[in-house]
Every structure is written in C-alpha cells, then in structure tokens.
Amino acid sequence: MNRARAIAIAAVMLVSLLVTASPAMAADGVGTWGRTDDKVITFWGFGLMIFFALLVVGLSLLQNRLESRKDREREELERLRRD
C-alpha cells in the first residue's frame, strides 16, 4: 500500500510540474509573475531568506513549547509516584 501511495504522489507531483512548466518558462522572460529581471530575482531571494528564518524560529518555538509541556507532565508523574 505504501509503494502505491508513493507512486501516486510522485505521479501527481510530476504532472503538476509539467502543467506549470510552460507558463513559468514563457518566452522573453515573461512568466506567471510578469517580466523577470534582477529586481524580481533579488526580492524572491530575500523572500526565501525571510521565509526560512521565520520557519526556523517558529519551529524552534514550537519545539520549546512541546519540550516544556513534556517536562511538566514528567514532573507531574513523578509527583504522583511519590505520593
């Protein structure tokens, strides 16, 4: 079942890439975003840097919250065992 699911997911991804490739690679640098020049590429690069920085910070905060929750539950279990 897992192999069939993986093949289906890969097929869907391949088809979606093939469908979106033609507008993205349009002639004369005009794609889905519009005219592609250095300014557009620079802003996309900055956007990616900001996205990944926020992703790391957000996931770190989530992990910290889950770890503190786990520690609180562990302390509560230890307290109940002592009683």
C-alpha positions in Angstrom: 0.0 0.0 0.0 2.8 2.4 0.8 4.6 1.8 -2.5 1.3 2.5 -4.4 0.8 5.7 -2.4 4.3 6.9 -3.1 4.0 6.2 -6.8 0.7 8.1 -6.9 2.2 11.1 -5.1 5.2 11.1 -7.4 2.9 11.0 -10.4 0.8 13.9 -9.1 3.9 15.9 -8.5 5.3 15.2 -11.9 2.0 16.1 -13.6 1.8 19.4 -11.6 5.3 20.3 -12.6 4.7 19.6 -16.2 1.5 21.7 -16.2 3.2 24.7 -14.5 6.4 24.5 -16.5 5.1 26.1 -19.7 3.9 29.3 -18.0 7.0 29.6 -15.9 9.3 29.2 -18.9 7.4 31.6 -21.2 9.2 33.4 -23.9 11.1 36.7 -23.4 11.3 36.3 -19.7 7.6 36.9 -19.1 6.2 34.2 -16.9 3.5 33.8 -14.3 4.9 36.7 -12.2 5.5 39.1 -15.1 8.7 40.4 -16.6 11.6 38.6 -14.8 14.6 40.9 -14.2 17.2 41.3 -11.5 14.9 43.2 -9.1 12.3 40.4 -9.1 15.0 37.7 -8.6 16.5 39.7 -5.7 13.2 40.2 -4.0 12.4 36.5 -4.4 15.8 35.7 -2.8 15.2 38.0 0.1 11.7 36.5 0.5 13.2 33.0 0.7 15.7 34.0 3.3 13.0 35.6 5.4 10.7 32.6 5.0 13.3 30.1 6.1 14.5 32.3 9.0 10.9 32.6 10.2 10.4 28.9 9.7 13.4 28.0 11.9 12.3 30.5 14.6 8.7 29.2 14.5 9.6 25.6 14.6 12.1 26.2 17.4 9.5 28.0 19.5 7.1 25.0 18.8 9.7 22.5 19.9 10.5 24.6 23.1 6.8 24.6 23.9 6.4 20.9 23.4 9.5 20.2 25.5 8.3 22.3 28.4 4.9 20.5 28.2 6.7 17.2 28.3 8.8 18.3 31.3 5.7 19.5 33.1 3.9 16.1 32.5 7.0 14.2 33.7 7.2 16.3 36.9 3.5 15.7 37.5 4.0 11.9 37.1 7.0 12.0 39.5 4.9 13.9 42.0 2.1 11.4 41.8 4.5 8.5 42.2 6.0 10.0 45.3 2.5 10.3 47.0 
